[in-house]
Amino acid sequence: MAKRIQRTDEPTTPETVTTKRTDVEAVQALNESYRRLRAEVGKVIIGQDAVIERLFISLLSRGHCLLVGVPGLAKTLLIRTLADALDLSFSRIQFTPDLMPSDITGTEIIEEDRKSGGKSFTFVRGPVFANIVLADEINRTPPKTQAALLEAMQEHRVTAAGKTYTLAEPFFVLATQNPIEQEGTYPLPEAQLDRFMFNLWLDYPSFDEELQIVKATTGRTSAKAKHVLGAEDIIGYQELVRRVPAADSVVEYAVRLTARTRPKDAQSPKFIKDWLTWGAGPRASQYLILGAKTRAILNGKYTPDIDDVRSVAVSVLRHRIITNFNAEADGVTPLTVVERLLAE
């Protein structure tokens, strides 16, 4: 990556003003910060290395994550620890069937001025006004409330009582779902699922990892992650990701991979036509490239290759394809389809 010269008419970022580093130096600084971040998060969270990497990739790509896992796998602790290590504000929203949009975005209340006796409306901000928002069990709340959060995810702003409030950057939403109990839930429509960059599955820890977890959490002391990066650093690295060049062959591979998930595409394999009703849209291609760019620089490379695209493909595509009755009858899941598509 060649040394970059800042133009006088170019918008400034923390990377170009505060540090005035070249892109090569910025990548090196990010590698060091990422190494320290993993070490700090590792003090609290044992295992889950792939999930932690995907979360950080999504944050630097300005995406959001949908995390699926059974209760008790420390999803909340993981996100809170990440927020601590990044020195970002954190809020947790427990989604319930009676949750209203104003419970998330905020509401206006009447306040009385004790001196003048006059009354006025004051907007009280809701929990969505944070850098990292954990939407716990998002499928347990009605579509109206889901839509309020998803609007904030897409627009990075909130509209209440005719006024628009801009959310502070960086803004990262991690929504969780319980894959076991689906009674009384409101599954996210496909158009809303498409707003999430990654769909991450948390698995049970291995025996050795669980042994370490029990020892670490049943003693008298508990570890806490130290600050590694701040909000300005994250924003600067988000801009850096956008400047990373990607070869035409890599972009073509990502677009071709996405296109082949569509049953009506002429190049789609027979098993795609047999098992899928709908494939992924253009947003999947965009996130494949952004994810590949971020993964590349986190690993010290200055441009992504096809292996970087393949590495993030399952997390990007799994929730964007819809299987049909034939797939269900054959015991085929979206994960099976994506893995076979990558194998071919």
TIZAMI-767052 format. One line per 2 residues: number of its first residue (from 1); their letters; for each residue x, y, z of N, C-alpha, C. Coordinates in steps of 0.02 Angstrom, whole numbers, plus 50000, padded with zeros to 5 digits. Last residue first. Example, Ala and Ser with C-alpha at 12.3 -4.5 7.8 and 13.67 -1.06 7.14 Angstrom:
<atoms>
2	SA	50642,49888,50354,50684,49947,50357,50645,50002,50394  50660,49716,50390,50615,49775,50390,50660,49835,50390
</atoms>
This chain:
<atoms>
344	EA	49128,48690,49816,49127,48682,49743,49159,48742,49708  49137,48736,49945,49177,48677,49926,49180,48669,49851
342	LL	49044,48837,49946,49115,48855,49953,49159,48797,49930  48928,48759,49938,48943,48808,49885,49016,48828,49887
340	RE	48936,48690,50058,48942,48653,49995,48958,48700,49937  48918,48796,50147,48980,48757,50149,48990,48718,50085
338	VV	48789,48838,50113,48846,48883,50104,48911,48844,50102  48713,48724,50147,48712,48749,50078,48774,48793,50066
336	TL	48734,48709,50284,48753,48655,50238,48760,48682,50167  48676,48829,50330,48747,48818,50338,48773,48764,50291
334	PT	48539,48807,50301,48577,48858,50264,48652,48850,50270  48520,48624,50302,48516,48690,50333,48551,48742,50289
332	VG	48431,48478,50262,48482,48526,50241,48468,48594,50274  48346,48369,50267,48386,48386,50326,48441,48435,50311
330	DA	48262,48349,50164,48327,48316,50159,48372,48331,50219  48156,48429,50201,48145,48356,50197,48211,48318,50195
328	EA	48216,48553,50187,48194,48530,50252,48184,48455,50254  48235,48555,50049,48293,48557,50094,48274,48532,50163
326	NF	48102,48554,50006,48147,48500,49986,48208,48496,50032  48053,48676,50053,48029,48614,50083,48075,48555,50067
324	NT	48197,48789,50054,48128,48769,50038,48111,48702,50072  48293,48922,50131,48284,48854,50107,48211,48839,50095
322	II	48361,49073,50094,48299,49042,50120,48292,48973,50089  48499,49173,50148,48470,49125,50101,48411,49089,50134
320	RH	48552,49249,50246,48525,49285,50188,48495,49238,50136  48619,49190,50347,48553,49216,50364,48520,49252,50305
318	RL	48740,49150,50282,48697,49101,50315,48626,49127,50328  48827,49248,50230,48775,49219,50187,48723,49177,50225
316	VS	48918,49290,50329,48882,49340,50288,48821,49310,50254  48970,49175,50385,48938,49224,50429,48897,49275,50391
314	VA	49026,49115,50270,48972,49082,50307,48934,49132,50350  49126,49210,50227,49068,49194,50186,49011,49163,50225
312	VS	49246,49239,50284,49187,49274,50312,49122,49253,50278  49334,49159,50210,49333,49155,50283,49271,49185,50314
310	RV	49320,49197,50079,49294,49132,50099,49288,49126,50175  49390,49319,50085,49319,49318,50068,49287,49253,50091
308	DD	49518,49272,50114,49485,49317,50162,49409,49319,50149  49546,49199,49999,49540,49163,50063,49506,49207,50116
306	ID	49562,49298,49904,49501,49257,49902,49492,49219,49967  49630,49441,49995,49631,49391,49942,49567,49348,49947
304	PT	49652,49618,50027,49623,49552,50040,49632,49505,49980  49801,49706,50071,49746,49697,50024,49717,49627,50034
302	YK	49894,49703,50167,49874,49769,50144,49820,49766,50090  49901,49609,50322,49905,49614,50249,49876,49682,50227
300	GN	49884,49589,50459,49946,49619,50435,49953,49623,50360  49763,49546,50498,49815,49495,50493,49879,49522,50462
298	LI	49687,49657,50486,49696,49630,50553,49750,49577,50555  49683,49667,50348,49727,49713,50385,49735,49692,50457
296	AR	49594,49558,50320,49661,49562,50291,49707,49607,50333  49476,49588,50384,49514,49529,50406,49586,49532,50380
294	TK	49439,49699,50307,49454,49707,50379,49495,49648,50404  49419,49642,50180,49466,49697,50189,49488,49702,50262
292	AG	49316,49550,50210,49381,49526,50186,49435,49579,50194  49212,49635,50246,49238,49588,50294,49307,49562,50275
290	LI	49196,49702,50123,49215,49740,50183,49244,49694,50237  49160,49592,50042,49220,49630,50028,49242,49670,50089
288	LY	49042,49548,50104,49096,49501,50092,49162,49538,50081  48963,49662,50099,48990,49641,50164,49045,49589,50156
286	QS	48933,49665,49961,48967,49721,49993,49000,49700,50059  48865,49545,49946,48928,49556,49910,48968,49612,49942
284	AR	48752,49572,50025,48798,49518,50044,48865,49526,50009  48687,49671,49955,48718,49689,50018,48767,49635,50042
282	PG	48630,49604,49845,48694,49641,49836,48727,49661,49901  48562,49452,49923,48560,49512,49881,48627,49547,49877
280	AG	48548,49272,49917,48571,49334,49947,48570,49391,49897  48397,49185,49865,48468,49191,49880,48484,49258,49910
278	WT	48254,49080,49895,48284,49145,49881,48357,49144,49901  48242,48942,49901,48188,48982,49873,48214,49050,49852
276	LW	48348,48799,49878,48337,48868,49899,48277,48900,49864  48364,48669,49828,48357,48679,49900,48338,48750,49922
274	DK	48377,48665,49688,48335,48615,49722,48319,48635,49794  48465,48766,49657,48398,48769,49629,48350,48721,49665
272	IF	48576,48715,49726,48548,48780,49745,48476,48786,49720  48603,48599,49658,48579,48593,49727,48552,48660,49753
270	KP	48649,48646,49533,48584,48613,49538,48558,48610,49609  48724,48812,49544,48726,48739,49541,48656,48709,49551
268	SQ	48698,48955,49440,48688,48922,49504,48691,48847,49497  48704,49026,49323,48765,48992,49344,48757,48954,49409
266	AD	48579,49087,49310,48598,49034,49262,48659,48994,49284  48477,49111,49451,48539,49129,49415,48560,49071,49371
264	KP	48374,49070,49528,48358,49088,49459,48419,49109,49419  48429,49047,49656,48405,48990,49616,48392,49007,49543
262	RT	48575,49118,49713,48508,49135,49687,48484,49080,49640  48703,49097,49746,48653,49077,49796,48582,49088,49771
260	RA	48778,49153,49646,48764,49081,49641,48719,49055,49697  48798,49283,49689,48751,49270,49634,48732,49197,49630
258	TL	48900,49266,49785,48833,49288,49805,48781,49271,49751  49005,49227,49701,48983,49183,49756,48913,49201,49779
256	RV	49018,49339,49619,48999,49275,49589,48973,49227,49643  49060,49434,49714,48996,49444,49678,48972,49378,49648
254	AY	49182,49376,49752,49130,49389,49802,49062,49397,49768  49252,49374,49630,49238,49312,49665,49181,49321,49715
252	EV	49261,49511,49602,49222,49467,49557,49205,49401,49591  49347,49549,49704,49279,49576,49703,49234,49532,49659
250	VS	49460,49479,49663,49431,49465,49729,49359,49489,49731  49487,49536,49540,49473,49464,49543,49441,49445,49609
248	DA	49517,49668,49571,49456,49653,49534,49438,49579,49540  49577,49689,49740,49588,49672,49670,49521,49654,49636
246	AP	49553,49825,49845,49536,49755,49832,49543,49742,49757  49631,49937,49962,49613,49918,49893,49598,49843,49888
244	VR	49565,50025,50098,49603,49966,50078,49583,49945,50007  49482,50125,50136,49536,50143,50090,49576,50083,50067
242	RV	49396,50069,50228,49368,50091,50163,49422,50108,50112  49484,50051,50335,49456,49992,50300,49429,50012,50231
240	LE	49502,50184,50376,49558,50147,50347,49533,50087,50307  49380,50214,50435,49399,50248,50373,49455,50212,50337
238	QY	49395,50131,50545,49340,50119,50499,49353,50153,50432  49502,50193,50608,49513,50128,50577,49456,50108,50531
236	GI	49435,50310,50653,49492,50315,50607,49506,50249,50572  49342,50254,50739,49318,50291,50680,49375,50297,50629
234	ID	49430,50202,50836,49386,50157,50798,49362,50191,50734  49488,50320,50887,49530,50269,50855,49488,50223,50811
232	EA	49376,50381,50943,49410,50413,50886,49455,50364,50849  49345,50290,51048,49298,50302,50993,49332,50332,50932
230	GL	49497,50195,51087,49441,50239,51101,49397,50249,51040  49576,50043,51145,49560,50092,51093,49502,50135,51116
228	VH	49597,49987,51273,49647,49980,51221,49638,50033,51167  49567,49976,51447,49555,50012,51384,49613,50002,51336
226	KA	49560,49809,51516,49583,49878,51515,49569,49910,51447  49441,49697,51586,49480,49719,51529,49499,49793,51535
224	KA	49457,49611,51737,49423,49663,51701,49469,49688,51645  49428,49462,51837,49469,49504,51793,49426,49556,51759
222	ST	49392,49436,52008,49369,49433,51938,49409,49483,51897  49413,49335,52155,49431,49391,52112,49404,49381,52042
220	RG	49370,49218,52213,49355,49281,52247,49368,49341,52202  49299,49096,52097,49346,49120,52148,49325,49188,52175
218	TT	49227,49057,51992,49202,49036,52057,49250,49054,52113  49281,49091,51870,49220,49126,51891,49193,49105,51959
216	AK	49392,49013,51844,49399,49086,51843,49339,49122,51872  49345,48882,51849,49397,48903,51896,49400,48979,51901
214	VI	49254,48886,51741,49230,48872,51809,49281,48895,51861  49342,48911,51633,49287,48957,51649,49264,48948,51721
212	QL	49425,48798,51632,49454,48864,51647,49400,48914,51667  49327,48704,51597,49365,48695,51658,49395,48762,51680
210	EE	49291,48749,51472,49242,48753,51525,49275,48744,51594  49410,48719,51404,49388,48789,51410,49338,48796,51467
208	DF	49411,48579,51412,49465,48618,51443,49446,48691,51453  49293,48550,51338,49300,48529,51408,49353,48570,51444
206	SP	49238,48696,51243,49268,48630,51250,49275,48613,51324  49078,48781,51251,49151,48778,51257,49175,48706,51259
204	YD	48951,48779,51123,48972,48763,51191,49048,48762,51194  48948,48919,51006,48946,48848,51024,48965,48839,51097
202	LW	48861,49045,50930,48903,49029,50987,48894,48956,51006  48859,49107,50769,48832,49055,50813,48884,49041,50868
200	LN	48816,49257,50686,48866,49218,50721,48832,49168,50768  48796,49339,50544,48756,49296,50587,48806,49248,50620
198	FM	48840,49507,50498,48858,49438,50515,48802,49404,50554  48764,49622,50464,48821,49601,50424,48836,49527,50434
196	FR	48591,49646,50456,48648,49623,50496,48704,49599,50451  48493,49671,50366,48528,49729,50395,48589,49709,50435
194	DL	48431,49554,50336,48481,49577,50288,48520,49637,50314  48332,49545,50429,48392,49504,50439,48449,49529,50395
192	QA	48238,49625,50366,48271,49650,50426,48334,49609,50442  48199,49546,50260,48224,49613,50245,48260,49643,50305
190	EP	48149,49433,50327,48211,49428,50288,48242,49497,50273  48092,49470,50495,48082,49460,50423,48149,49461,50386
188	LP	48122,49382,50646,48140,49440,50605,48127,49425,50531  47987,49311,50737,48047,49303,50697,48060,49364,50653
186	YT	47933,49331,50884,47917,49366,50822,47980,49363,50778  47873,49202,50998,47923,49248,50971,47898,49279,50905
184	GE	47801,49100,51059,47788,49169,51079,47840,49218,51054  47930,48980,51051,47859,48993,51064,47851,49066,51088
182	QE	48061,48946,51038,48034,48990,50987,47960,49007,50998  48202,48900,51118,48132,48915,51132,48106,48967,51083
180	IP	48330,48888,51045,48292,48833,51074,48218,48849,51079  48407,48995,51005,48385,48948,50953,48340,48892,50979
178	NQ	48385,49159,51047,48390,49094,51077,48365,49042,51026  48481,49297,50987,48422,49255,50982,48436,49188,51015
176	TA	48539,49467,50997,48544,49396,51013,48477,49361,51002  48627,49597,50914,48563,49568,50935,48572,49493,50947
174	LV	48724,49731,50927,48730,49659,50928,48665,49632,50956  48770,49877,50844,48715,49840,50876,48730,49765,50871
172	FF	48863,50021,50855,48867,49950,50841,48812,49914,50879  48935,50167,50807,48872,50139,50830,48868,50067,50807
170	PE	49069,50278,50858,49042,50224,50817,48978,50196,50849  48947,50410,50850,48988,50360,50817,49046,50340,50862
168	AL	48784,50442,50916,48857,50451,50919,48892,50394,50884  48643,50481,50814,48677,50438,50862,48752,50448,50858
166	TY	48543,50625,50801,48596,50585,50772,48631,50545,50827  48372,50647,50797,48431,50648,50841,48483,50600,50811
164	TK	48240,50745,50739,48289,50693,50723,48350,50702,50767  48069,50767,50784,48138,50789,50784,48184,50730,50771
162	GA	47940,50717,50795,47955,50761,50738,48026,50787,50736  47948,50630,50904,47908,50691,50908,47927,50742,50854
160	AT	48098,50565,50845,48049,50563,50899,48015,50631,50903  48212,50468,50760,48162,50520,50752,48109,50512,50806
158	VR	48385,50438,50760,48320,50422,50790,48274,50482,50779  48520,50362,50665,48484,50419,50694,48416,50397,50718
156	HE	48575,50270,50581,48617,50298,50635,48586,50362,50662  48504,50200,50486,48512,50272,50476,48560,50305,50526
154	QM	48512,50065,50530,48524,50083,50460,48541,50157,50452  48488,50066,50667,48545,50030,50640,48563,50054,50570
152	AE	48367,50135,50675,48427,50165,50704,48490,50132,50677  48287,50039,50615,48294,50105,50584,48356,50140,50610
150	LL	48296,49938,50708,48326,49927,50643,48333,49992,50603  48223,49991,50815,48294,49978,50823,48328,49972,50755
148	AA	48097,49997,50755,48126,50057,50785,48202,50049,50793  48070,49865,50721,48082,49913,50668,48114,49977,50694
146	QT	48045,49808,50846,48103,49786,50807,48121,49838,50754  47925,49872,50872,47983,49888,50913,48047,49865,50879
144	KP	47844,49814,50773,47849,49887,50778,47912,49907,50817  47851,49673,50795,47885,49703,50738,47893,49779,50743
142	PT	47876,49637,50975,47836,49644,50913,47873,49681,50858  48008,49532,51040,47970,49594,51041,47934,49602,50975
140	RN	48091,49425,51030,48037,49421,51080,47995,49484,51083  48200,49438,50948,48140,49408,50919,48083,49399,50970
138	IE	48304,49485,51027,48267,49534,50985,48203,49505,50956  48382,49450,51145,48323,49414,51121,48276,49459,51081
136	DA	48452,49606,51176,48446,49537,51200,48380,49506,51180  48552,49704,51101,48480,49692,51096,48467,49619,51112
134	LV	48672,49807,51154,48656,49736,51154,48580,49729,51155  48763,49930,51078,48697,49914,51104,48687,49839,51098
132	IN	48890,50045,51091,48877,49974,51082,48811,49957,51117  48866,50183,51110,48910,50159,51056,48898,50086,51040
130	AF	48697,50240,51132,48760,50214,51159,48801,50191,51100  48549,50260,51129,48601,50312,51125,48664,50288,51162
128	VP	48461,50163,51160,48493,50157,51094,48548,50209,51086  48399,50193,51281,48461,50154,51283,48495,50146,51215
126	GR	48340,50364,51254,48333,50294,51271,48399,50257,51268  48332,50530,51320,48360,50481,51273,48354,50410,51300
124	VF	48200,50634,51334,48244,50591,51374,48268,50534,51330  48162,50796,51292,48173,50729,51265,48222,50692,51309
122	TF	48039,50896,51366,48110,50879,51364,48118,50807,51340  47924,51027,51356,47939,50958,51341,48015,50949,51337
120	SK	47880,51136,51494,47906,51123,51427,47921,51049,51419  47805,51263,51592,47815,51193,51577,47839,51185,51505
118	GG	47841,51389,51718,47822,51366,51652,47838,51292,51641  47891,51436,51834,47827,51400,51838,47804,51375,51770
116	SK	48011,51498,51847,47959,51533,51809,47891,51499,51816  48077,51408,51937,48081,51481,51944,48023,51516,51910
114	RD	48052,51278,51898,48032,51299,51965,48034,51375,51974  47982,51220,51756,48035,51266,51779,48014,51294,51846
112	EE	47940,51053,51729,47918,51118,51754,47978,51158,51779  47926,50945,51590,47964,50970,51647,47940,51040,51665
110	II	47861,50804,51517,47847,50873,51534,47887,50892,51596  47956,50705,51399,47921,50714,51462,47910,50788,51475
108	ET	47974,50600,51259,47971,50668,51286,47931,50668,51351  48088,50459,51247,48022,50490,51245,48026,50560,51273
106	GT	48182,50327,51163,48174,50382,51209,48106,50414,51201  48205,50209,51094,48230,50271,51066,48229,50329,51115
104	ID	48150,50110,51180,48216,50103,51151,48245,50171,51130  48026,50148,51219,48069,50120,51271,48141,50112,51247
102	SP	47966,50181,51100,47992,50236,51141,48035,50211,51198  47922,50054,51055,47977,50089,51021,48007,50144,51063
100	ML	47895,49944,51200,47872,49992,51149,47932,50027,51116  47874,49780,51257,47920,49835,51246,47895,49879,51189
98	DP	47802,49666,51281,47768,49730,51295,47814,49790,51285  47885,49556,51252,47826,49569,51210,47792,49636,51222
96	TF	48057,49616,51266,47999,49579,51292,47939,49596,51249  48231,49629,51269,48170,49633,51229,48116,49588,51258
94	QI	48335,49723,51358,48303,49657,51361,48236,49661,51325  48475,49806,51310,48402,49809,51306,48375,49738,51308
92	RS	48616,49886,51371,48584,49821,51358,48509,49831,51360  48753,49987,51319,48687,49980,51349,48657,49913,51327
90	FS	48906,50076,51333,48872,50012,51322,48803,50015,51354  49037,50174,51263,48977,50169,51305,48938,50108,51284
88	LD	49207,50114,51255,49146,50138,51223,49087,50131,51271  49336,50059,51268,49319,50122,51302,49259,50155,51268
86	LA	49368,49936,51225,49367,49988,51174,49349,50056,51203  49354,49859,51337,49420,49861,51305,49425,49917,51253
84	DA	49216,49878,51361,49265,49902,51409,49334,49910,51376  49161,49814,51249,49149,49886,51259,49199,49916,51308
82	LT	49202,49684,51277,49226,49717,51216,49217,49793,51222  49127,49662,51393,49200,49661,51396,49230,49696,51336
80	RI	48998,49664,51340,49017,49715,51390,49094,49719,51396  49005,49552,51257,48995,49618,51228,49015,49673,51277
78	LL	49026,49450,51353,49071,49459,51296,49066,49529,51268  48914,49460,51436,48981,49474,51463,49031,49487,51408
76	TK	48814,49418,51347,48814,49486,51374,48882,49505,51401  48855,49285,51323,48849,49332,51267,48852,49404,51293
74	AL	48880,49170,51402,48915,49234,51417,48912,49283,51359  48800,49062,51387,48865,49061,51352,48901,49128,51356
72	GP	48671,49057,51439,48727,49038,51481,48794,49036,51448  48561,48997,51308,48576,49037,51368,48637,49011,51405
70	VG	48630,48969,51142,48588,48950,51198,48605,48992,51259  48637,49089,51008,48668,49043,51054,48621,49028,51112
68	VL	48678,49206,50887,48631,49152,50905,48667,49103,50950  48684,49372,50846,48719,49319,50881,48667,49268,50906
66	LC	48709,49480,50720,48655,49441,50750,48688,49379,50780  48790,49639,50707,48792,49566,50713,48729,49538,50744
64	HG	48832,49767,50587,48800,49745,50650,48798,49668,50649  48965,49873,50522,48909,49828,50517,48881,49812,50586
62	RS	49083,49942,50503,49021,49980,50514,48960,49936,50503  49197,49869,50506,49163,49874,50441,49099,49915,50444
60	LL	49230,49867,50638,49272,49908,50594,49241,49915,50524  49128,49778,50681,49132,49846,50708,49172,49891,50662
58	SI	49160,49660,50612,49097,49694,50599,49099,49766,50623  49284,49631,50671,49280,49643,50598,49216,49681,50582
56	FL	49243,49608,50800,49286,49665,50787,49286,49681,50713  49164,49492,50781,49135,49552,50812,49176,49614,50796
54	RE	49258,49402,50730,49202,49425,50688,49170,49488,50716  49341,49384,50843,49368,49412,50781,49313,49440,50737
52	IV	49249,49325,50930,49280,49389,50948,49308,49423,50886  49224,49205,50862,49170,49253,50872,49198,49322,50888
50	AD	49349,49143,50869,49321,49160,50803,49266,49212,50810  49367,49125,51009,49412,49167,50970,49382,49189,50904
48	QG	49304,49059,51116,49264,49101,51071,49307,49148,51029  49406,49064,51268,49384,49034,51205,49346,49085,51162
46	II	49350,49162,51398,49392,49105,51381,49364,49072,51319  49352,49328,51444,49318,49279,51402,49367,49224,51382
44	VK	49448,49397,51522,49380,49387,51547,49345,49330,51510  49567,49399,51455,49569,49397,51528,49501,49379,51558
42	GV	49533,49417,51322,49549,49349,51345,49556,49343,51420  49527,49553,51312,49464,49516,51312,49475,49445,51338
40	EA	49667,49575,51313,49624,49603,51366,49557,49566,51370  49710,49508,51197,49738,49490,51262,49693,49514,51319
38	RL	49640,49574,51098,49627,49503,51109,49653,49480,51177  49702,49701,51113,49630,49692,51124,49613,49619,51139
36	RR	49832,49676,51073,49819,49695,51143,49745,49686,51161  49807,49647,50939,49840,49597,50981,49827,49612,51055
34	YS	49753,49769,50899,49711,49709,50897,49741,49654,50940  49863,49853,50910,49804,49865,50952,49759,49803,50955
32	EN	49946,49796,50811,49968,49797,50881,49909,49807,50928  49866,49818,50697,49887,49750,50715,49907,49747,50789
30	LA	49859,49959,50699,49799,49919,50710,49816,49848,50729  49990,49991,50667,49964,50011,50732,49901,49971,50749
28	QV	49994,49939,50537,50038,49912,50588,50014,49929,50658  49901,50023,50477,49889,49951,50479,49932,49919,50532
26	AE	49968,50145,50491,49903,50136,50524,49886,50062,50529  50078,50127,50409,50088,50135,50481,50024,50124,50520
24	VD	50009,50122,50287,50050,50065,50309,50062,50068,50384  49953,50248,50279,49908,50190,50287,49947,50129,50310
22	TR	50044,50362,50385,50029,50332,50321,49983,50272,50333  49976,50476,50506,50013,50416,50488,49997,50397,50416
20	KT	49927,50584,50582,49958,50596,50517,50003,50537,50496  49861,50590,50704,49923,50552,50699,49962,50566,50635
18	TV	49757,50684,50686,49789,50675,50750,49857,50642,50744  49727,50677,50544,49741,50739,50578,49783,50727,50641
16	TE	49706,50549,50498,49742,50595,50454,49763,50659,50490  49639,50478,50596,49699,50449,50569,49740,50499,50529
14	PT	49526,50555,50623,49578,50550,50673,49643,50522,50646  49501,50643,50466,49483,50591,50514,49537,50590,50567
12	TP	49435,50762,50349,49485,50738,50395,49457,50686,50442  49404,50771,50174,49380,50769,50242,49430,50736,50288
10	ED	49511,50869,50068,49486,50803,50087,49461,50804,50158  49577,50976,50018,49504,50977,50011,49472,50912,50034
8	TR	49711,50948,50034,49682,51002,50075,49607,51003,50072  49755,50774,50049,49738,50833,50010,49706,50885,50054
6	QI	49885,50676,50107,49822,50708,50125,49811,50770,50084  49948,50536,50028,49957,50607,50039,49890,50639,50052
4	RK	50010,50378,50077,49952,50418,50057,49965,50491,50074  50117,50256,50010,50108,50311,50058,50055,50358,50032
2	AM	50038,50105,49952,50081,50162,49944,50067,50215,49997  50043,49941,50000,50000,50000,50000,50045,50062,50000
</atoms>
